[in-house]
Each structure stands twice: as C-alpha cells, then as structure tokens.
Amino acid sequence: MNVSSKLFIPKLYCSVVGHQYRITKKVTNHIKEYTCSCCGKEVTNDAKGVLVPLTPKLKFIHLGLEQVIIKRRRTKRSKMKIVA
C-alpha cells in the first residue's frame, strides 16, 4: 500500500460517515478548536457557532484571545487577594 492510498482511506471514511471531531483546545467557554480523529482536519466555531476550517489567521486570533483571558483572570485573582 503506497502513501497516497493510506491518506485516501481516512478521507473516504469521513466523506461517507462524517468527521469524528474532538476538542483539542478550549480557547473560551464559547470558542473551541476541534480536530477530526480520523483524517486530522482542524475546525473551529465562528461567531455564529458554525464550524469553519481553522486557518493560520484564526489560530493567531485564538492565541491572542487566550492570552488576554489568562491575563484578565490573573488580574482578577490578584485584586481578590488584596481585598480579602
């Protein structure tokens, strides 16, 4: 079996049965990144909740958003410690 036929089988399976998405990264409570466990296709949900292909631009946006949220949580925790 050559390389092209090995790559063709998972794609064929996904086109017939459908993708088996698993959460690979939880950016926020509403935004998640998914990967198909069979063919490796990466998708994310957009503002309307529809699954769209994960592009490098969206990966960069998610990374920035994740950093902002982490920073906000740290600031919120430090303010709570000062008040308490």
N, C-alpha and C positions, 0 to 999 in steps of 0.2 A: 504494500500500500504506500503510495507516494504522499508527499506533503500536501498537495492540493486536495486530495480526496479526504485526508484527515481533517482539514479545515472545512470541507464541504458538508460533512455529516452533521456537525452541530448546527450549522446554519439551516440545513434542510429540516432538522428536528424542530428548531424554533419556528420556522416558517409554517410547519404543519400543526404543531401542538401549541405554540406560543412560547414567549420568553418566560423563564422562571427567575424573576427579579428578587434579589436580596439586598437589604440595606447595607451599604458599605460605609457610609458616613452620614451622621446626623448633624447637619450644619446648625439648624434651629429646630424649634418644635414643628415648624411647618415645611421647612426645606430639607430634603434628604437626597442623597445620591444613591443610586441603585446600580447593580451590576447583574447581568444575566449569568447564572451559574453554569449554563451550558455553553454559550457562544462568547461570553465576555463583553457583550455590548453594554456601554455605560449610558445611563439616562439620569435625568433629574426632573423635578417638578417645577413648573414655572409659576408665575403669579396667579394664574387661574387654577392651578392644581393638575394641569395636564402634563403627562410625561413627554419630555423633549430630549433629544440627544445632548449629551454632555460635551460641550466644546471647550477648548482651552480658555476661551474668554469667560465662560461660565465658571470654570474651575477657579480662575483668578478672582472672580467676584465672590464666590463662596469662601475662598480663603480669607479675603479682606473682611467679609461679614463675620466670619468665625472669630477673627482677631478682635473686632470691635465688641462682640458679645462677651468674649473672655475678659477683655479689659473692663467692660461695664460691670461684670459680676465681681471682679476683684475690687473695684471702687466701691461698689455697694456693700461688700463684706467688710471692708476697712471702715466705712462710715458706721456700720452697725456695731463694730467693736469699740469705736470711740464713744458712741452714745451709751452703750451698755456698760 
